[in-house]
Amino acid sequence: MYKIGVMGDRDSVMGFQVLGLDVFPVEQVDEARQLLHKLARQDYAILYLTEQLAASLESEVAHYKDDLTPAIILIPGKEGTLGIGMKNVSRAVERAIGADIL
């Protein structure tokens, strides 16, 4: 059975625990890097990362971009959106259909 996890700063991710998602509050980039790789090797089909954390783990997130699992989805953190998630969606749509319709 696949699982869903959420990684980011404590204030941004703890609310997801109420929804039954596995929550992984991280503060250090090195800790987040190791945790991302560990969760990717486990049964996590979807990993939500805050945009602020993903900005620090850009090469690691790119490593899993074309893999079937885990699907890494960026969400805004407590500081608000950085626009990274929307840029990724726009690029994926452009790759899929050949034009940016968003």
TIKOL-443055 format. One record per residue: z, x, y of N, C-alpha, C, O in turn; residue number from 1; residue in one letter. Coordinates in nm, 2 decimals, padded with zeros to 4 digits, m for minus. Layout:
BEGIN
<n_pz = Z | n_px = X | n_py = Y | ca_pz = Z | ca_px = X | ca_py = Y | c_pz = Z | c_px = X | c_py = Y | o_pz = Z | o_px = X | o_py = Y | n = NUM | res = a> $
...
% end
This chain:
BEGIN
<n_pz = 00.00 | n_px = 00.08 | n_py = m00.12 | ca_pz = 00.00 | ca_px = 00.00 | ca_py = 00.00 | c_pz = 00.00 | c_px = 00.09 | c_py = 00.12 | o_pz = 00.08 | o_px = 00.18 | o_py = 00.14 | n = 1 | res = m> $
<n_pz = m00.09 | n_px = 00.06 | n_py = 00.21 | ca_pz = m00.10 | ca_px = 00.14 | ca_py = 00.34 | c_pz = 00.00 | c_px = 00.10 | c_py = 00.44 | o_pz = 00.05 | o_px = m00.02 | o_py = 00.44 | n = 2 | res = y> $
<n_pz = 00.04 | n_px = 00.19 | n_py = 00.52 | ca_pz = 00.14 | ca_px = 00.17 | ca_py = 00.63 | c_pz = 00.08 | c_px = 00.19 | c_py = 00.77 | o_pz = m00.03 | o_px = 00.25 | o_py = 00.78 | n = 3 | res = k> $
<n_pz = 00.15 | n_px = 00.14 | n_py = 00.87 | ca_pz = 00.11 | ca_px = 00.16 | ca_py = 01.01 | c_pz = 00.23 | c_px = 00.23 | c_py = 01.08 | o_pz = 00.35 | o_px = 00.19 | o_py = 01.06 | n = 4 | res = i> $
<n_pz = 00.20 | n_px = 00.34 | n_py = 01.15 | ca_pz = 00.30 | ca_px = 00.41 | ca_py = 01.22 | c_pz = 00.27 | c_px = 00.42 | c_py = 01.37 | o_pz = 00.15 | o_px = 00.41 | o_py = 01.41 | n = 5 | res = g> $
<n_pz = 00.37 | n_px = 00.44 | n_py = 01.45 | ca_pz = 00.36 | ca_px = 00.45 | ca_py = 01.60 | c_pz = 00.43 | c_px = 00.58 | c_py = 01.64 | o_pz = 00.55 | o_px = 00.60 | o_py = 01.60 | n = 6 | res = v> $
<n_pz = 00.36 | n_px = 00.67 | n_py = 01.71 | ca_pz = 00.42 | ca_px = 00.79 | ca_py = 01.76 | c_pz = 00.42 | c_px = 00.80 | c_py = 01.91 | o_pz = 00.32 | o_px = 00.76 | o_py = 01.97 | n = 7 | res = m> $
<n_pz = 00.52 | n_px = 00.85 | n_py = 01.97 | ca_pz = 00.53 | ca_px = 00.87 | ca_py = 02.11 | c_pz = 00.67 | c_px = 00.89 | c_py = 02.16 | o_pz = 00.76 | o_px = 00.91 | o_py = 02.08 | n = 8 | res = g> $
<n_pz = 00.69 | n_px = 00.88 | n_py = 02.29 | ca_pz = 00.83 | ca_px = 00.90 | ca_py = 02.34 | c_pz = 00.91 | c_px = 00.77 | c_py = 02.30 | o_pz = 00.85 | o_px = 00.66 | o_py = 02.28 | n = 9 | res = d> $
<n_pz = 01.04 | n_px = 00.79 | n_py = 02.29 | ca_pz = 01.13 | ca_px = 00.69 | ca_py = 02.24 | c_pz = 01.11 | c_px = 00.55 | c_py = 02.31 | o_pz = 01.10 | o_px = 00.45 | o_py = 02.25 | n = 10 | res = r> $
<n_pz = 01.11 | n_px = 00.56 | n_py = 02.44 | ca_pz = 01.10 | ca_px = 00.43 | ca_py = 02.52 | c_pz = 00.97 | c_px = 00.36 | c_py = 02.50 | o_pz = 00.97 | o_px = 00.23 | o_py = 02.50 | n = 11 | res = d> $
<n_pz = 00.87 | n_px = 00.43 | n_py = 02.47 | ca_pz = 00.74 | ca_px = 00.36 | ca_py = 02.45 | c_pz = 00.72 | c_px = 00.30 | c_py = 02.31 | o_pz = 00.64 | o_px = 00.21 | o_py = 02.29 | n = 12 | res = s> $
<n_pz = 00.79 | n_px = 00.36 | n_py = 02.21 | ca_pz = 00.76 | ca_px = 00.32 | ca_py = 02.07 | c_pz = 00.86 | c_px = 00.23 | c_py = 02.00 | o_pz = 00.83 | o_px = 00.16 | o_py = 01.90 | n = 13 | res = v> $
<n_pz = 00.98 | n_px = 00.23 | n_py = 02.05 | ca_pz = 01.09 | ca_px = 00.16 | ca_py = 01.98 | c_pz = 01.07 | c_px = 00.01 | c_py = 01.97 | o_pz = 01.11 | o_px = m00.05 | o_py = 01.87 | n = 14 | res = m> $
<n_pz = 01.00 | n_px = m00.05 | n_py = 02.06 | ca_pz = 00.97 | ca_px = m00.19 | ca_py = 02.05 | c_pz = 00.88 | c_px = m00.23 | c_py = 01.93 | o_pz = 00.89 | o_px = m00.34 | o_py = 01.88 | n = 15 | res = g> $
<n_pz = 00.80 | n_px = m00.14 | n_py = 01.88 | ca_pz = 00.71 | ca_px = m00.17 | ca_py = 01.77 | c_pz = 00.79 | c_px = m00.18 | c_py = 01.64 | o_pz = 00.74 | o_px = m00.23 | o_py = 01.54 | n = 16 | res = f> $
<n_pz = 00.91 | n_px = m00.13 | n_py = 01.64 | ca_pz = 01.00 | ca_px = m00.14 | ca_py = 01.52 | c_pz = 01.03 | c_px = m00.29 | c_py = 01.49 | o_pz = 01.04 | o_px = m00.32 | o_py = 01.37 | n = 17 | res = q> $
<n_pz = 01.04 | n_px = m00.37 | n_py = 01.59 | ca_pz = 01.07 | ca_px = m00.51 | ca_py = 01.57 | c_pz = 00.95 | c_px = m00.58 | c_py = 01.50 | o_pz = 00.97 | o_px = m00.68 | o_py = 01.43 | n = 18 | res = v> $
<n_pz = 00.83 | n_px = m00.53 | n_py = 01.51 | ca_pz = 00.71 | ca_px = m00.58 | ca_py = 01.45 | c_pz = 00.70 | c_px = m00.53 | c_py = 01.30 | o_pz = 00.61 | o_px = m00.57 | o_py = 01.23 | n = 19 | res = l> $
<n_pz = 00.79 | n_px = m00.45 | n_py = 01.26 | ca_pz = 00.78 | ca_px = m00.40 | ca_py = 01.12 | c_pz = 00.70 | c_px = m00.27 | c_py = 01.11 | o_pz = 00.68 | o_px = m00.23 | o_py = 00.99 | n = 20 | res = g> $
<n_pz = 00.66 | n_px = m00.21 | n_py = 01.21 | ca_pz = 00.59 | ca_px = m00.08 | ca_py = 01.21 | c_pz = 00.68 | c_px = 00.03 | c_py = 01.19 | o_pz = 00.80 | o_px = 00.03 | o_py = 01.24 | n = 21 | res = l> $
<n_pz = 00.64 | n_px = 00.14 | n_py = 01.13 | ca_pz = 00.72 | ca_px = 00.26 | ca_py = 01.12 | c_pz = 00.71 | c_px = 00.33 | c_py = 01.25 | o_pz = 00.60 | o_px = 00.36 | o_py = 01.30 | n = 22 | res = d> $
<n_pz = 00.82 | n_px = 00.36 | n_py = 01.31 | ca_pz = 00.83 | ca_px = 00.42 | ca_py = 01.45 | c_pz = 00.88 | c_px = 00.57 | c_py = 01.44 | o_pz = 00.97 | o_px = 00.60 | o_py = 01.36 | n = 23 | res = v> $
<n_pz = 00.81 | n_px = 00.66 | n_py = 01.51 | ca_pz = 00.84 | ca_px = 00.80 | ca_py = 01.51 | c_pz = 00.85 | c_px = 00.85 | c_py = 01.65 | o_pz = 00.75 | o_px = 00.90 | o_py = 01.71 | n = 24 | res = f> $
<n_pz = 00.97 | n_px = 00.84 | n_py = 01.71 | ca_pz = 00.98 | ca_px = 00.89 | ca_py = 01.84 | c_pz = 00.98 | c_px = 01.05 | c_py = 01.84 | o_pz = 01.06 | o_px = 01.11 | o_py = 01.76 | n = 25 | res = p> $
<n_pz = 00.90 | n_px = 01.11 | n_py = 01.92 | ca_pz = 00.89 | ca_px = 01.25 | ca_py = 01.93 | c_pz = 00.89 | c_px = 01.29 | c_py = 02.08 | o_pz = 00.84 | o_px = 01.22 | o_py = 02.16 | n = 26 | res = v> $
<n_pz = 00.95 | n_px = 01.41 | n_py = 02.10 | ca_pz = 00.96 | ca_px = 01.46 | ca_py = 02.24 | c_pz = 00.89 | c_px = 01.59 | c_py = 02.25 | o_pz = 00.84 | o_px = 01.63 | o_py = 02.36 | n = 27 | res = e> $
<n_pz = 00.89 | n_px = 01.67 | n_py = 02.14 | ca_pz = 00.83 | ca_px = 01.81 | ca_py = 02.15 | c_pz = 00.69 | c_px = 01.80 | c_py = 02.09 | o_pz = 00.66 | o_px = 01.73 | o_py = 01.99 | n = 28 | res = q> $
<n_pz = 00.60 | n_px = 01.87 | n_py = 02.15 | ca_pz = 00.46 | ca_px = 01.87 | ca_py = 02.11 | c_pz = 00.44 | c_px = 01.93 | c_py = 01.97 | o_pz = 00.37 | o_px = 01.88 | o_py = 01.88 | n = 29 | res = v> $
<n_pz = 00.52 | n_px = 02.04 | n_py = 01.94 | ca_pz = 00.51 | ca_px = 02.10 | ca_py = 01.81 | c_pz = 00.56 | c_px = 02.01 | c_py = 01.70 | o_pz = 00.50 | o_px = 02.00 | o_py = 01.59 | n = 30 | res = d> $
<n_pz = 00.67 | n_px = 01.94 | n_py = 01.73 | ca_pz = 00.72 | ca_px = 01.84 | ca_py = 01.64 | c_pz = 00.62 | c_px = 01.73 | c_py = 01.61 | o_pz = 00.60 | o_px = 01.69 | o_py = 01.50 | n = 31 | res = e> $
<n_pz = 00.55 | n_px = 01.68 | n_py = 01.72 | ca_pz = 00.45 | ca_px = 01.58 | ca_py = 01.70 | c_pz = 00.33 | c_px = 01.63 | c_py = 01.62 | o_pz = 00.28 | o_px = 01.55 | o_py = 01.54 | n = 32 | res = a> $
<n_pz = 00.29 | n_px = 01.75 | n_py = 01.64 | ca_pz = 00.18 | ca_px = 01.81 | ca_py = 01.57 | c_pz = 00.20 | c_px = 01.81 | c_py = 01.42 | o_pz = 00.12 | o_px = 01.77 | o_py = 01.34 | n = 33 | res = r> $
<n_pz = 00.32 | n_px = 01.86 | n_py = 01.38 | ca_pz = 00.36 | ca_px = 01.86 | ca_py = 01.24 | c_pz = 00.37 | c_px = 01.72 | c_py = 01.18 | o_pz = 00.32 | o_px = 01.70 | o_py = 01.07 | n = 34 | res = q> $
<n_pz = 00.43 | n_px = 01.63 | n_py = 01.26 | ca_pz = 00.45 | ca_px = 01.49 | ca_py = 01.21 | c_pz = 00.31 | c_px = 01.42 | c_py = 01.19 | o_pz = 00.29 | o_px = 01.35 | o_py = 01.09 | n = 35 | res = l> $
<n_pz = 00.22 | n_px = 01.45 | n_py = 01.28 | ca_pz = 00.09 | ca_px = 01.38 | ca_py = 01.27 | c_pz = 00.02 | c_px = 01.43 | c_py = 01.14 | o_pz = m00.04 | o_px = 01.34 | o_py = 01.07 | n = 36 | res = l> $
<n_pz = 00.02 | n_px = 01.56 | n_py = 01.11 | ca_pz = m00.04 | ca_px = 01.60 | ca_py = 00.99 | c_pz = 00.03 | c_px = 01.55 | c_py = 00.87 | o_pz = m00.03 | o_px = 01.52 | o_py = 00.76 | n = 37 | res = h> $
<n_pz = 00.16 | n_px = 01.55 | n_py = 00.87 | ca_pz = 00.24 | ca_px = 01.49 | ca_py = 00.76 | c_pz = 00.21 | c_px = 01.35 | c_py = 00.73 | o_pz = 00.18 | o_px = 01.31 | o_py = 00.62 | n = 38 | res = k> $
<n_pz = 00.20 | n_px = 01.27 | n_py = 00.84 | ca_pz = 00.17 | ca_px = 01.12 | ca_py = 00.82 | c_pz = 00.03 | c_px = 01.10 | c_py = 00.77 | o_pz = 00.00 | o_px = 01.01 | o_py = 00.70 | n = 39 | res = l> $
<n_pz = m00.06 | n_px = 01.19 | n_py = 00.82 | ca_pz = m00.20 | ca_px = 01.18 | ca_py = 00.77 | c_pz = m00.22 | c_px = 01.20 | c_py = 00.62 | o_pz = m00.31 | o_px = 01.15 | o_py = 00.56 | n = 40 | res = a> $
<n_pz = m00.13 | n_px = 01.28 | n_py = 00.57 | ca_pz = m00.14 | ca_px = 01.31 | ca_py = 00.42 | c_pz = m00.07 | c_px = 01.20 | c_py = 00.34 | o_pz = m00.09 | o_px = 01.19 | o_py = 00.22 | n = 41 | res = r> $
<n_pz = 00.01 | n_px = 01.12 | n_py = 00.41 | ca_pz = 00.08 | ca_px = 01.01 | ca_py = 00.34 | c_pz = m00.01 | c_px = 00.88 | c_py = 00.35 | o_pz = m00.13 | o_px = 00.89 | o_py = 00.39 | n = 42 | res = q> $
<n_pz = 00.05 | n_px = 00.77 | n_py = 00.31 | ca_pz = m00.03 | ca_px = 00.64 | ca_py = 00.31 | c_pz = m00.03 | c_px = 00.57 | c_py = 00.44 | o_pz = m00.01 | o_px = 00.45 | o_py = 00.44 | n = 43 | res = d> $
<n_pz = m00.06 | n_px = 00.64 | n_py = 00.55 | ca_pz = m00.07 | ca_px = 00.57 | ca_py = 00.68 | c_pz = m00.22 | c_px = 00.54 | c_py = 00.71 | o_pz = m00.30 | o_px = 00.64 | o_py = 00.73 | n = 44 | res = y> $
<n_pz = m00.26 | n_px = 00.42 | n_py = 00.71 | ca_pz = m00.40 | ca_px = 00.38 | ca_py = 00.74 | c_pz = m00.42 | c_px = 00.38 | c_py = 00.89 | o_pz = m00.53 | o_px = 00.41 | o_py = 00.94 | n = 45 | res = a> $
<n_pz = m00.32 | n_px = 00.35 | n_py = 00.97 | ca_pz = m00.33 | ca_px = 00.34 | ca_py = 01.11 | c_pz = m00.21 | c_px = 00.41 | c_py = 01.18 | o_pz = m00.10 | o_px = 00.39 | o_py = 01.14 | n = 46 | res = i> $
<n_pz = m00.24 | n_px = 00.50 | n_py = 01.27 | ca_pz = m00.14 | ca_px = 00.56 | ca_py = 01.35 | c_pz = m00.17 | c_px = 00.53 | c_py = 01.50 | o_pz = m00.27 | o_px = 00.57 | o_py = 01.55 | n = 47 | res = l> $
<n_pz = m00.07 | n_px = 00.47 | n_py = 01.56 | ca_pz = m00.08 | ca_px = 00.45 | ca_py = 01.71 | c_pz = m00.01 | c_px = 00.56 | c_py = 01.78 | o_pz = 00.10 | o_px = 00.60 | o_py = 01.74 | n = 48 | res = y> $
<n_pz = m00.08 | n_px = 00.62 | n_py = 01.87 | ca_pz = m00.02 | ca_px = 00.73 | ca_py = 01.95 | c_pz = m00.03 | c_px = 00.70 | c_py = 02.10 | o_pz = m00.12 | o_px = 00.64 | o_py = 02.14 | n = 49 | res = l> $
<n_pz = 00.08 | n_px = 00.73 | n_py = 02.17 | ca_pz = 00.07 | ca_px = 00.71 | ca_py = 02.31 | c_pz = m00.03 | c_px = 00.80 | c_py = 02.37 | o_pz = m00.05 | o_px = 00.91 | o_py = 02.32 | n = 50 | res = t> $
<n_pz = m00.10 | n_px = 00.76 | n_py = 02.48 | ca_pz = m00.20 | ca_px = 00.84 | ca_py = 02.54 | c_pz = m00.14 | c_px = 00.97 | c_py = 02.59 | o_pz = m00.21 | o_px = 01.08 | o_py = 02.59 | n = 51 | res = e> $
<n_pz = m00.02 | n_px = 00.97 | n_py = 02.64 | ca_pz = 00.04 | ca_px = 01.09 | ca_py = 02.69 | c_pz = 00.06 | c_px = 01.19 | c_py = 02.58 | o_pz = 00.04 | o_px = 01.31 | o_py = 02.60 | n = 52 | res = q> $
<n_pz = 00.10 | n_px = 01.15 | n_py = 02.46 | ca_pz = 00.11 | ca_px = 01.24 | ca_py = 02.34 | c_pz = m00.02 | c_px = 01.28 | c_py = 02.30 | o_pz = m00.04 | o_px = 01.40 | o_py = 02.26 | n = 53 | res = l> $
<n_pz = m00.12 | n_px = 01.19 | n_py = 02.29 | ca_pz = m00.25 | ca_px = 01.23 | ca_py = 02.25 | c_pz = m00.32 | c_px = 01.33 | c_py = 02.34 | o_pz = m00.39 | o_px = 01.42 | o_py = 02.29 | n = 54 | res = a> $
<n_pz = m00.28 | n_px = 01.33 | n_py = 02.47 | ca_pz = m00.34 | ca_px = 01.43 | ca_py = 02.56 | c_pz = m00.29 | c_px = 01.57 | c_py = 02.52 | o_pz = m00.36 | o_px = 01.67 | o_py = 02.54 | n = 55 | res = a> $
<n_pz = m00.17 | n_px = 01.58 | n_py = 02.47 | ca_pz = m00.11 | ca_px = 01.71 | ca_py = 02.43 | c_pz = m00.16 | c_px = 01.75 | c_py = 02.29 | o_pz = m00.15 | o_px = 01.87 | o_py = 02.26 | n = 56 | res = s> $
<n_pz = m00.21 | n_px = 01.65 | n_py = 02.21 | ca_pz = m00.26 | ca_px = 01.68 | ca_py = 02.07 | c_pz = m00.41 | c_px = 01.66 | c_py = 02.06 | o_pz = m00.46 | o_px = 01.62 | o_py = 01.96 | n = 57 | res = l> $
<n_pz = m00.48 | n_px = 01.69 | n_py = 02.16 | ca_pz = m00.62 | ca_px = 01.66 | ca_py = 02.17 | c_pz = m00.70 | c_px = 01.72 | c_py = 02.05 | o_pz = m00.78 | o_px = 01.64 | o_py = 01.99 | n = 58 | res = e> $
<n_pz = m00.68 | n_px = 01.84 | n_py = 02.01 | ca_pz = m00.76 | ca_px = 01.90 | ca_py = 01.90 | c_pz = m00.72 | c_px = 01.84 | c_py = 01.77 | o_pz = m00.80 | o_px = 01.82 | o_py = 01.68 | n = 59 | res = s> $
<n_pz = m00.59 | n_px = 01.80 | n_py = 01.75 | ca_pz = m00.54 | ca_px = 01.74 | ca_py = 01.63 | c_pz = m00.60 | c_px = 01.60 | c_py = 01.61 | o_pz = m00.64 | o_px = 01.56 | o_py = 01.50 | n = 60 | res = e> $
<n_pz = m00.60 | n_px = 01.52 | n_py = 01.72 | ca_pz = m00.66 | ca_px = 01.39 | ca_py = 01.72 | c_pz = m00.80 | c_px = 01.40 | c_py = 01.69 | o_pz = m00.86 | o_px = 01.31 | o_py = 01.61 | n = 61 | res = v> $
<n_pz = m00.88 | n_px = 01.49 | n_py = 01.75 | ca_pz = m01.02 | ca_px = 01.51 | ca_py = 01.72 | c_pz = m01.05 | c_px = 01.54 | c_py = 01.57 | o_pz = m01.15 | o_px = 01.50 | o_py = 01.52 | n = 62 | res = a> $
<n_pz = m00.95 | n_px = 01.61 | n_py = 01.51 | ca_pz = m00.97 | ca_px = 01.65 | ca_py = 01.37 | c_pz = m00.98 | c_px = 01.53 | c_py = 01.28 | o_pz = m01.05 | o_px = 01.53 | o_py = 01.18 | n = 63 | res = h> $
<n_pz = m00.91 | n_px = 01.42 | n_py = 01.31 | ca_pz = m00.91 | ca_px = 01.30 | ca_py = 01.23 | c_pz = m01.01 | c_px = 01.19 | c_py = 01.28 | o_pz = m01.01 | o_px = 01.08 | o_py = 01.22 | n = 64 | res = y> $
<n_pz = m01.08 | n_px = 01.22 | n_py = 01.38 | ca_pz = m01.17 | ca_px = 01.12 | ca_py = 01.45 | c_pz = m01.27 | c_px = 01.06 | c_py = 01.35 | o_pz = m01.29 | o_px = 00.94 | o_py = 01.35 | n = 65 | res = k> $
<n_pz = m01.33 | n_px = 01.14 | n_py = 01.26 | ca_pz = m01.43 | ca_px = 01.09 | ca_py = 01.17 | c_pz = m01.38 | c_px = 01.06 | c_py = 01.03 | o_pz = m01.46 | o_px = 01.02 | o_py = 00.94 | n = 66 | res = d> $
<n_pz = m01.25 | n_px = 01.08 | n_py = 01.01 | ca_pz = m01.19 | ca_px = 01.05 | ca_py = 00.88 | c_pz = m01.17 | c_px = 00.90 | c_py = 00.87 | o_pz = m01.14 | o_px = 00.83 | o_py = 00.97 | n = 67 | res = d> $
<n_pz = m01.17 | n_px = 00.85 | n_py = 00.75 | ca_pz = m01.15 | ca_px = 00.70 | ca_py = 00.72 | c_pz = m01.01 | c_px = 00.67 | c_py = 00.75 | o_pz = m00.98 | o_px = 00.57 | o_py = 00.82 | n = 68 | res = l> $
<n_pz = m00.91 | n_px = 00.75 | n_py = 00.70 | ca_pz = m00.77 | ca_px = 00.73 | ca_py = 00.73 | c_pz = m00.71 | c_px = 00.86 | c_py = 00.77 | o_pz = m00.75 | o_px = 00.96 | o_py = 00.71 | n = 69 | res = t> $
<n_pz = m00.62 | n_px = 00.86 | n_py = 00.86 | ca_pz = m00.57 | ca_px = 00.75 | ca_py = 00.93 | c_pz = m00.66 | c_px = 00.72 | c_py = 01.05 | o_pz = m00.72 | o_px = 00.81 | o_py = 01.11 | n = 70 | res = p> $
<n_pz = m00.67 | n_px = 00.59 | n_py = 01.09 | ca_pz = m00.74 | ca_px = 00.56 | ca_py = 01.21 | c_pz = m00.63 | c_px = 00.58 | c_py = 01.32 | o_pz = m00.53 | o_px = 00.52 | o_py = 01.32 | n = 71 | res = a> $
<n_pz = m00.67 | n_px = 00.66 | n_py = 01.42 | ca_pz = m00.58 | ca_px = 00.70 | ca_py = 01.53 | c_pz = m00.62 | c_px = 00.61 | c_py = 01.65 | o_pz = m00.73 | o_px = 00.63 | o_py = 01.70 | n = 72 | res = i> $
<n_pz = m00.53 | n_px = 00.53 | n_py = 01.69 | ca_pz = m00.55 | ca_px = 00.44 | ca_py = 01.81 | c_pz = m00.46 | c_px = 00.48 | c_py = 01.92 | o_pz = m00.34 | o_px = 00.48 | o_py = 01.90 | n = 73 | res = i> $
<n_pz = m00.51 | n_px = 00.50 | n_py = 02.04 | ca_pz = m00.43 | ca_px = 00.54 | ca_py = 02.15 | c_pz = m00.38 | c_px = 00.41 | c_py = 02.23 | o_pz = m00.46 | o_px = 00.32 | o_py = 02.25 | n = 74 | res = l> $
<n_pz = m00.26 | n_px = 00.42 | n_py = 02.26 | ca_pz = m00.19 | ca_px = 00.31 | ca_py = 02.34 | c_pz = m00.13 | c_px = 00.36 | c_py = 02.46 | o_pz = m00.09 | o_px = 00.48 | o_py = 02.46 | n = 75 | res = i> $
<n_pz = m00.12 | n_px = 00.28 | n_py = 02.57 | ca_pz = m00.05 | ca_px = 00.33 | ca_py = 02.69 | c_pz = 00.10 | c_px = 00.36 | c_py = 02.66 | o_pz = 00.16 | o_px = 00.29 | o_py = 02.58 | n = 76 | res = p> $
<n_pz = 00.15 | n_px = 00.46 | n_py = 02.72 | ca_pz = 00.30 | ca_px = 00.48 | ca_py = 02.71 | c_pz = 00.37 | c_px = 00.42 | c_py = 02.82 | o_pz = 00.32 | o_px = 00.33 | o_py = 02.90 | n = 77 | res = g> $
<n_pz = 00.50 | n_px = 00.45 | n_py = 02.84 | ca_pz = 00.58 | ca_px = 00.39 | ca_py = 02.94 | c_pz = 00.54 | c_px = 00.42 | c_py = 03.08 | o_pz = 00.57 | o_px = 00.35 | o_py = 03.18 | n = 78 | res = k> $
<n_pz = 00.46 | n_px = 00.53 | n_py = 03.10 | ca_pz = 00.41 | ca_px = 00.57 | ca_py = 03.23 | c_pz = 00.29 | c_px = 00.50 | c_py = 03.27 | o_pz = 00.24 | o_px = 00.51 | o_py = 03.38 | n = 79 | res = e> $
<n_pz = 00.23 | n_px = 00.42 | n_py = 03.18 | ca_pz = 00.11 | ca_px = 00.35 | ca_py = 03.20 | c_pz = m00.01 | c_px = 00.42 | c_py = 03.13 | o_pz = 00.01 | o_px = 00.52 | o_py = 03.06 | n = 80 | res = g> $
<n_pz = m00.13 | n_px = 00.36 | n_py = 03.16 | ca_pz = m00.24 | ca_px = 00.42 | ca_py = 03.09 | c_pz = m00.30 | c_px = 00.54 | c_py = 03.16 | o_pz = m00.29 | o_px = 00.55 | o_py = 03.28 | n = 81 | res = t> $
<n_pz = m00.36 | n_px = 00.63 | n_py = 03.08 | ca_pz = m00.43 | ca_px = 00.74 | ca_py = 03.14 | c_pz = m00.58 | c_px = 00.72 | c_py = 03.13 | o_pz = m00.66 | o_px = 00.80 | o_py = 03.18 | n = 82 | res = l> $
<n_pz = m00.62 | n_px = 00.61 | n_py = 03.06 | ca_pz = m00.77 | ca_px = 00.58 | ca_py = 03.05 | c_pz = m00.83 | c_px = 00.65 | c_py = 02.93 | o_pz = m00.95 | o_px = 00.63 | o_py = 02.90 | n = 83 | res = g> $
<n_pz = m00.76 | n_px = 00.72 | n_py = 02.85 | ca_pz = m00.81 | ca_px = 00.80 | ca_py = 02.74 | c_pz = m00.86 | c_px = 00.70 | c_py = 02.63 | o_pz = m00.96 | o_px = 00.72 | o_py = 02.57 | n = 84 | res = i> $
<n_pz = m00.78 | n_px = 00.61 | n_py = 02.60 | ca_pz = m00.81 | ca_px = 00.51 | ca_py = 02.49 | c_pz = m00.94 | c_px = 00.44 | c_py = 02.52 | o_pz = m01.02 | o_px = 00.42 | o_py = 02.43 | n = 85 | res = g> $
<n_pz = m00.95 | n_px = 00.39 | n_py = 02.65 | ca_pz = m01.08 | ca_px = 00.32 | ca_py = 02.68 | c_pz = m01.20 | c_px = 00.41 | c_py = 02.68 | o_pz = m01.31 | o_px = 00.36 | o_py = 02.64 | n = 86 | res = m> $
<n_pz = m01.18 | n_px = 00.53 | n_py = 02.72 | ca_pz = m01.29 | ca_px = 00.63 | ca_py = 02.71 | c_pz = m01.34 | c_px = 00.65 | c_py = 02.57 | o_pz = m01.46 | o_px = 00.66 | o_py = 02.54 | n = 87 | res = k> $
<n_pz = m01.24 | n_px = 00.66 | n_py = 02.48 | ca_pz = m01.27 | ca_px = 00.67 | ca_py = 02.33 | c_pz = m01.34 | c_px = 00.55 | c_py = 02.28 | o_pz = m01.44 | o_px = 00.57 | o_py = 02.20 | n = 88 | res = n> $
<n_pz = m01.30 | n_px = 00.43 | n_py = 02.32 | ca_pz = m01.37 | ca_px = 00.31 | ca_py = 02.27 | c_pz = m01.51 | c_px = 00.31 | c_py = 02.33 | o_pz = m01.61 | o_px = 00.28 | o_py = 02.25 | n = 89 | res = v> $
<n_pz = m01.53 | n_px = 00.35 | n_py = 02.45 | ca_pz = m01.66 | ca_px = 00.35 | ca_py = 02.51 | c_pz = m01.75 | c_px = 00.45 | c_py = 02.44 | o_pz = m01.87 | o_px = 00.42 | o_py = 02.42 | n = 90 | res = s> $
<n_pz = m01.70 | n_px = 00.57 | n_py = 02.41 | ca_pz = m01.78 | ca_px = 00.67 | ca_py = 02.34 | c_pz = m01.82 | c_px = 00.62 | c_py = 02.20 | o_pz = m01.93 | o_px = 00.64 | o_py = 02.15 | n = 91 | res = r> $
<n_pz = m01.73 | n_px = 00.55 | n_py = 02.13 | ca_pz = m01.75 | ca_px = 00.50 | ca_py = 02.00 | c_pz = m01.86 | c_px = 00.39 | c_py = 02.00 | o_pz = m01.95 | o_px = 00.39 | o_py = 01.91 | n = 92 | res = a> $
<n_pz = m01.86 | n_px = 00.31 | n_py = 02.10 | ca_pz = m01.96 | ca_px = 00.20 | ca_py = 02.11 | c_pz = m02.09 | c_px = 00.26 | c_py = 02.14 | o_pz = m02.19 | o_px = 00.22 | o_py = 02.09 | n = 93 | res = v> $
<n_pz = m02.09 | n_px = 00.36 | n_py = 02.23 | ca_pz = m02.22 | ca_px = 00.43 | ca_py = 02.27 | c_pz = m02.28 | c_px = 00.50 | c_py = 02.14 | o_pz = m02.40 | o_px = 00.50 | o_py = 02.13 | n = 94 | res = e> $
<n_pz = m02.20 | n_px = 00.56 | n_py = 02.06 | ca_pz = m02.24 | ca_px = 00.63 | ca_py = 01.94 | c_pz = m02.30 | c_px = 00.53 | c_py = 01.84 | o_pz = m02.40 | o_px = 00.55 | o_py = 01.78 | n = 95 | res = r> $
<n_pz = m02.23 | n_px = 00.41 | n_py = 01.83 | ca_pz = m02.27 | ca_px = 00.31 | ca_py = 01.73 | c_pz = m02.40 | c_px = 00.24 | c_py = 01.77 | o_pz = m02.49 | o_px = 00.22 | o_py = 01.69 | n = 96 | res = a> $
<n_pz = m02.42 | n_px = 00.21 | n_py = 01.90 | ca_pz = m02.54 | ca_px = 00.13 | ca_py = 01.94 | c_pz = m02.64 | c_px = 00.20 | c_py = 02.03 | o_pz = m02.74 | o_px = 00.15 | o_py = 02.06 | n = 97 | res = i> $
<n_pz = m02.60 | n_px = 00.32 | n_py = 02.07 | ca_pz = m02.69 | ca_px = 00.40 | ca_py = 02.15 | c_pz = m02.69 | c_px = 00.38 | c_py = 02.30 | o_pz = m02.76 | o_px = 00.44 | o_py = 02.38 | n = 98 | res = g> $
<n_pz = m02.60 | n_px = 00.29 | n_py = 02.35 | ca_pz = m02.58 | ca_px = 00.26 | ca_py = 02.49 | c_pz = m02.44 | c_px = 00.22 | c_py = 02.52 | o_pz = m02.37 | o_px = 00.16 | o_py = 02.44 | n = 99 | res = a> $
<n_pz = m02.39 | n_px = 00.26 | n_py = 02.64 | ca_pz = m02.26 | ca_px = 00.22 | ca_py = 02.68 | c_pz = m02.26 | c_px = 00.08 | c_py = 02.74 | o_pz = m02.31 | o_px = 00.06 | o_py = 02.85 | n = 100 | res = d> $
<n_pz = m02.22 | n_px = m00.02 | n_py = 02.67 | ca_pz = m02.22 | ca_px = m00.16 | ca_py = 02.72 | c_pz = m02.09 | c_px = m00.20 | c_py = 02.78 | o_pz = m02.08 | o_px = m00.31 | o_py = 02.83 | n = 101 | res = i> $
<n_pz = m01.99 | n_px = m00.11 | n_py = 02.77 | ca_pz = m01.86 | ca_px = m00.15 | ca_py = 02.83 | c_pz = m01.86 | c_px = m00.10 | c_py = 02.97 | o_pz = m01.76 | o_px = m00.12 | o_py = 03.04 | n = 102 | res = l> $
% end
